[in-house]
Structures are given as structure tokens and as C-alpha cells.
Amino acid sequence: MRNSVFKKIFLWFWLAMTMIGATVVILALTTGSDGEDRAMRQRRYRIESQQLIKAYREGGGAAFQNQRRLLEEKTGARLFLLHNNGDGVIDERLDPALIPLVKLAAETHVNQVQSGDEEIWIAYPATEEYVYLINRTRPNPLATILDPRALGLRMIITFIVAGVVCFLLARSLTAPIGRLRRATRAFADGALSTRVNPPAGNNDEIAGLARDFDQMAARIEHLIKAEHRLLQDISHELRSPLTRLGLALELTRQHAPPEATPSLDRIEREAGRLNELIGQLLTLTMLESQAGTTAWEATDLQSLLTEIVLDADFEARSKGCRVDLVAAVAVTVSASRELLRQGIENVIRNAIRYTARDSTVTVALTTTCSEGEAKEALIVVRDNGPGISEALLEKVFFPFFRTEEARDRQSGGYGLGLAITRRAVRLHRGSVTARNAKDGGLMVEIRLPLGATT
């Protein structure tokens, strides 16, 4: 339980409630009518007593009564002016138990206070001759707190104190979670070296989760890098034998009899397929390892797509179909032109491979808007083929994945083209998805953020 989140929450809320309670009490004692400081009270007692003495001396009992009534209405207390021996300046009866209080104030020249359950008596030595006596009702704590004259100020200060404490509480709890979340997103985007690195002295549950994440990320990074190195090593090692095989094949053709030509042609086709596969593997591993190192430039997507469609249409006509750019708006994105070209070409070539003979593969470039402003470039490639099972729509972008219908290799391909597309699009902070069209065929959508940089 040491440094646990539970302990942090408990202690912080305890501290918050304590501070709020203390603030309310302090404000109740210092901002109400009974919260004046000592100096202010002394000054007020002196002024009031002098007013009563002056009224008594200059106007007698009647003037004194009028002045006392005004002061009592103003202060909300009962007021008396007494001689040093405890006798009132006018004939009024005083509780004999208060006489010692008055005499003690006159002798010591210091305020004297006598408190009861319901009232407070304060004797103030006004002069050598007179003592000013104040009688107040003991205030109700709840009434003091809810005093409308200061309630608004108290509430504002209390809310500010509570807000500051709760903000610090929320910040202390959510800041490490936010760092972990950002690290998770960065790792998911391909930054495999991302780590949270929580403070060494922090041993709570969130810090433990962050360390577990760092261990998991390190292990995954090691495995993925090992896989990439293996693929690169195998690909490079196979390139040399394939090159020698091609040279040996050409030498054999020079001396082989005519009846060996079909077999030599078969060897050449299979060697070419193997060479193509190795090239795609190298491309995929290159894309997986170059996040953050690619050079980006402003790219006219309309111009790029027009070039790709023209080249693809030339290839498609030899297979009895066509490729048509049905819509293309002027859009500029920040991209690696060659990476983006390769990703889009793979989608269109895949569509050519599966579309029906004498049909057309359509390509469209539009934008998606949010609040009237263009946010994404949307490229849609649609064929007129058999489509794909709904359960396999996501898997077609996995390396080496091919549907059962394609495993006979009659349609060609190795299951790497769309995987290369997905990685190339993700490097551009975009997304690629596939779905079956309502009236048949497969639709692949590529979304690219406008003006995105990496």
C-alpha cells in the first residue's frame, strides 16, 4: 500500500476537506460582525463611549438616552455608561454580579470580559471616571457562517480553495495517465522506441503500470526488429543466388536444344516471381523501419493520381479491362511522393487483378469536410470482382494474407501489396479500409489528412 493511488486519493481528499472546513471557520470568525480585530474594537469602543459621555455631560439624561438608542440600533448590543464604582450615570438597575467586572476594568484599565451561555459582557475603561459596558448576545455559529453580509465572500473564497486543491488532486492523478496514454498512441503509430520512464521513486499502481508498459514495449521492439532483420537478411542472401541463377539460365539457353525451352521459360518465370517477392519484402521492411525519417514535400494529389491511373489503364487493357479516373478535385498533401505512389498503385493493381473481364476499375479523389472545412483527402478505388467475405476485410492488409480463392496463384500476388499500402498510408498519418460495395465488387478507401506532416 506504500505510495498507492488509494492512499493518495484518501490523503488528498482529507486535506481538501480539512482546508475547506478550516477556511469556513476562519472566515466565520474573521469576516462577520464579531470578527473585527482587537484594534478596531478598541477604537470603536472609544468612539462610542466618548459619544455617550459627551451627550450625558452636555444634554443630561435625555440626550444620553437618545444617543444610546442610536448606538444600540447601530451595533445590535445593549450599552451602559457607569461610574467607576458601578453606579449608572442615570437611574437604571444593573445586575449586582456585574459590579466586580466594572470595578476590575476601572482599576486595571484593561478590557474585562464575562461570558455566559447566551450572552457576553464587555467592560471598557473609557476614562478615569467612566466605564463603558457592552452586552451582546452570544452569536450562533451557524448564523455567523450564514450571515448574509459575508456569505457571498465566504462562498467565493471556499470555492476557490476547494477548486485549487481539487485541481491539484486531479492533476496529480491524471498527469501520469496522460503520459502513459500518449506513449501508447505513439507506440501504436510505429514509434517503437517510445517509453514512459516513470520517476524512480514513484511506486504507486500507475507507475507500476508504466514500467510494465516499458517492459512490454522493449520486448515487442526487440521481436519486431529481429523479424525485420531476419527478413532483410534472408532477402539479401537470396538476391545473390537469384542473380547467379539468372546468369546460369542465360548461358544454358545458348547451348540448350529447342525442346528444353519450355522448361527454361518456366524456371525464368519462377525466378522472376521469387525476385519480385524479395523486392516486396525489402520494401515492407523498409517502410516498417523508416517512421520519422522520410522526407516530406507538398504533393499535388490530383496530378499524382492522374499519372498512376494512366499507367494502370495501359496495364489493364492487356488484361481485358480498364481503369478510369471518374472524379479528381485539386488537393495538396504533405507526403513522400514515391511512397504514396507505390501505396496507391498496389491498390489499383489489386483491383485490376480481381475485376471481371470487360469491366472498369473506377478511381475517385474527393475531400471530406467538417464544419464546412476540408479535412481529409479521400481516394476510393472500386473493382467489379467477387468481393471479400466480411470477416476478412481487415485481414487483407496483413502481410502474406490471401483469400482461399487466391491461394491457387492463378490471380498472382503474394499478399504483400496491400500490406505495403497500409504501412505507406500510415506513415502519412492516414488510414486505409476495405468494404464490399452494395451492388458487387470491392471498395478500398484511402484517407489522408490535408497538410499533415510527420
N, C-alpha and C positions, 0 to 999 in steps of 0.2 A: 504493500500500500504506500510505500515511500514515494513522495512526489507524484502521486496518482492524480488522474483527472478528477476523480471523485473528491479527493482532498482539496484540490484547487477550487472546485465549484463550491464546496462547503465553506471553506475559509473566505472566499471572495464574497459570497452572499452574506455570510455572518458579518464580515467587515462592512458591507454595504448597509445592512440593516442597522448595525451599531452606529455608523456615521449618520445615517438618516435620523435615527432616534435622538442622537446627541445634538444634531443640528436643530431639530424641532424644540428640544428642551432649552437649548441655549437661546434660541430666538424668542421663546416664550418668556424667558427671564430677562432678556435684554432689550426687546423692542416694544413691549407693551407699556401701559401707563405706569406699571410698577417696576419697570426695567430701567429707569434712569440711573445713571451712575451717581456716586456719592457727592461729587462736587456740584452737580446740577441740583440735587435735592437740597443741599445746604443753601445754595443760592436762592432756591425757590422759597425755602422756609424763612430766610432772612427778609426777602422782599415782602412776603405775606404778613409776617409778624410786624414789620415796620408799618405796613399799611393799616393794620389793626390798631397799633399803638398811636399812630397819628390821628386816626379817626376818633379814638377814645379821648385823647388829650384835647383835640380841637372842637369836637362836637358832642362829647359826652356819650351817654349810653345809647341814645337813639342813633347817632351817627355810627357808633361801633356796631350796633345790630345790623344796620343796613350794609356796612362794609363786609361783615362776617357772612351775611346771607349771599352776597355776590361771590365771595371766595368759595363758599361751600357748594354753590351751584357749579362753579368752575372746576373744582377739584374732586367733587363727589365724596368728601370727607366731612366729619364734624370737627369744628375748630373752637378752641378756647384760648383766652388770654388770661393768665393767672399771675398773681403776685408771687414772689419767691417763697412765701410761706404756704402757698397752696390755695389761698383765697382768690376767688374770681374777681375781676375788675368790676363786674356787675353782679347783682344778687342772683346767682344760679348755683344749684346744688351739684356737687361733684362727688363721685364715689370715694369714700374715705380711703379705700385701698390704693388710690392713685396718688395720695398726698406724698408718700415717701418717694415715688418716682419723680414728682415735680421738684421736691427739695433736693434730691440727689443731682438732678440736672443743673439746678441753680448753684450748688456747691462745687461741682466738678467742671462746670462749663463745657460739658460733653453731652451729645445726644444720648438719651436713655430710651430703651425700647422695652415694652412689656407686651408679650404675645399671649393670646388666648386661643381657644378652639375656633372662635368665629370672628375675632376682631384683634386689631393691633393698636397699641397706644404708643405715640412717639412724643417725648418731651424735648423741646428745643430751647436752649437758654438764649433768649432773644437779646436781653440786656442784663445789667446788674440787678434790675428791678423786676423784670417780667420774664415769664416762661411761656413759650408758645406750645400748646398741646394739640396734637392731631390724633383723631380717632378714625381708623379705617377698618372697613370690613375685610376680613382675610379673603383674598381672591380665590375663586375656584380654578384649579389648574386647567381643567378642560375649557372653562370660559376664557381663561387667559390665552390658551392656544388658539381658540376660535374667535378671539377678539377681532371684529370686522375691521378695526382701524389698522391692524397689521397683518391680517390673514393673507391678503394678496401677496405681500412681500415675502412672508414665510413660505407660502406655497411655491413661489418662483425660486427662492433660494434652495428649498428642499428638492425641487425637481432638477435643478442644476447639479446639485451634489449627487443625487441618485443617478442622473444621466452620465456624469463623468465616471463614476465608479462602475456602472454597468457597461459603459463603453470600453473601459479598460478590461473588464471581465470578458466581454465578447471578443475584444481584440486578442487577448492572451490565448483564448481557446481556438479562435478561427484562423489566426495567422499561420500556425504550423500546418493546419489542414489545407489552407490555401496553397502553401508551398508544396505540399505533397500532391495536390491536385494539378498544379502547373507542371510539376515534374512528370506526373503520369501522362499528361497530354503531350508533353514534349517527347517522351519515350515512345508513345503510340504513333507520333508523327515521324518516327525514324531516328531521332537523336538518341542513339543507344548509349551514349556516354553520360546521359543525364543522371544526376544523383541528387538526393535531398540533403545529405550531410547534416543531420541534426546536431545541436551542440553536445559536446561530450558529457557535460554534467547533467543533461536532461535525461531522466529515466522514467518519464511517465509513459502512458499507453500509446500516445500519439508518436512520441519519439521512437518507441519500440517498433511501431508500425512503419515509420520512416526507415529505420535500419533494416527491417525485413524487406522493404521495397528495394533499398540499395543492394542488398544481397541478391535478390531475385533479378534485378536489372543487370548486375555484374555477371551473373550466371548466364542469362539469356544473351547478353552481348558476346560473351565468350563462345557460346554454342553457335550463334549466328555467324560470327566472324570465322569460326572454324569451318562451318559449312561453306561459306564463301571462298575461303582459301582452298578447300578441297575441290570445289567446282572449278576454280581458276586453275589450280594445278593440273587437274585431270584434263581440262580443255586445252591448256598449253601443251601438255605432254602428248595429247592425241594429234595436235596440229602437225608436228614433225613427221610421225609415221604416215599421216594422210598425204603430206607433201611428197614423201618418198614413194608412196603408193601411186600417186598421180604420175610421177616421172616414170616409174616402172611400167605403168599401164601404157603410156605413150611409146616407150621402147618396145613393148610387146606387140603393139598394133603394127609396128613396122615390119615385123617378121612373122606375124601370125597368119595362118591360112584364112580364107574368107569365111569358112564355116565357124570360126571362133569369134567372129564379130558380134553376134547377139550376146554372147556371154561377157565379152569385154564391155559392151554397152551397158549391160546390167551392173557390172562392177563399177563403172563410171557413175551411173545414177545413184547407186547406194553410197558411194564415196562422197558424192555431191550432197546427198541428204545429211550424211554424217557431218560434213563440213558446215552445212547450214545450221544444224543443231548446235554445234560447238560455238558458232558465231552468236546464236541467240543466247546461249548460256553465258558467254562472256558479256554480252550486252546487259543481261539481267543482273549479274553480279556487279557490274559497273554501276548500274543505277542504284542498287541496294547500298553501295558503299560511298556514294558521292553526295549525300544530302548535305547541303550547306556549302558545297564547293563549286557549284555550277555557275557559269557566267550568264546573267540575265540581261535582256535587252527588250526595248519596245518592239513588239511584233504585230504586224498587220494581219490579223487572223483571217480576214476575208481574202486577202491575196494568197496567203499560205494555203488555205483550203481550196482555192481555185486551182492552184498548181497540183495539189495532191489528187483532186478529182480528175483532172485532165490525164495525169499519168495512170490513174487507176482505171479510167474508162478505156484507155488503149489496151491495157491488160485484160479487161473484162470482155472486150469484143472477141478476143481469141477463144473465149470460153462460152460464147453464145449469149452474153447478157450485156447490160450497160450500167454505167454509173452516172447519175445526174445530180447536179447541184441545184436544188429546187428553190432555195432561199439563202441569201447571204447578206447580212447587214454589215456596215462598216464598224469593226470592233478592233480595238488595240489592247493587247495584254502584255504584261511583263513576263517574258518567257525565254527559254532556250529554244531557238527556232528548230534546230535539228532534233532535239529530244521530242518536242511536241509533234513534229512531222512524223517521226517514227511511230509514236503512240497512235496518232490518227490513222496512219497508213495501215497499221496492223488491224484496226477495227474494220476498215473498208475492205481489206483483202480477205478477212474472215467472212464478211458478208458476201463477197463475190464467190467464195468457196462453197457456200451453202445455199445461195439463192437459186430459184428454179431457172431452167434454161428459157431464154427469150423473155426474161423479166428484167426489171430495173431496180438497182440499188439506189435509194434516194438519200441525199445528204442535205441537211439544213443547218444554217447558222443563224441563231436569233439571240436575244438577250432576255433575261428575267429581270423584273422590276420590283422594287419595294418602295412604297410611298412616292411613286412617280419617278423614281431614280433607278437607272440601270445598275444592277449589282453583279450579275454574272453573265458570262458568255455561255450559250447552250448549243452544243453540237449534237445533232441527232442523226444516226445512221440506221437505216432500216432496210432489211432484205425481204425477200419473198420466199423464204425457205420454210422448213418444217417447224421452226421454233425449238424451244428447250423446255423440259419439264420444270415446273415452278420451283421444285426443290433444288434444282441445280443452277439456278440463275446466278447465285452468288459464287458458286464454286468454279464457274467458267473462268474467273480471273485468278485462280490458283495456278501456280507453276505445274506443268505436266498433266493438268486435268483435261481429259477429253471425254465426251459423252460416249455411251456404248455404241451409238451409230457411227462414230468417227474412228473407233478403235481398229477398224479393218484397214485404215490408212488410205482408203480409196479416195477420201477427200483431201488427203495430205495434212501436213501440220503436225506439231509435236506438243501442243498445249502450252506454248510459251509466249505466243504473240500477245494475247490479252493480258497475261501477267506482266509483260513489259509495258503495255499500255497503262495498266493501273498504277504501276510504280512511277512511270513518267508523269502521269497526271497528278499523282500525289505530291511529287516534287514541286509541282506548280500550285500547291495548296488547293487543288481541285478534287473532284470526285468523278467516278465512272460507275454506271449501273446498267443492268440489262433487264428488259422485260418483254414479254410476249405481246405483240400487237393484237388488238381485238379481232381483226379480220385476217390474221395469219402473219407469220414472219416474226423476226426478232428485231427489237429496237434497242440500240445502245446509246445512252445519253452521257455526254462528257460535259461537265460543268467546270468553268474556270473563272475565278474571281477577277474582276476588272481591275487593272492596275496593281495586282498583287506582286509582291516581291518576296524573296526568300533570304 
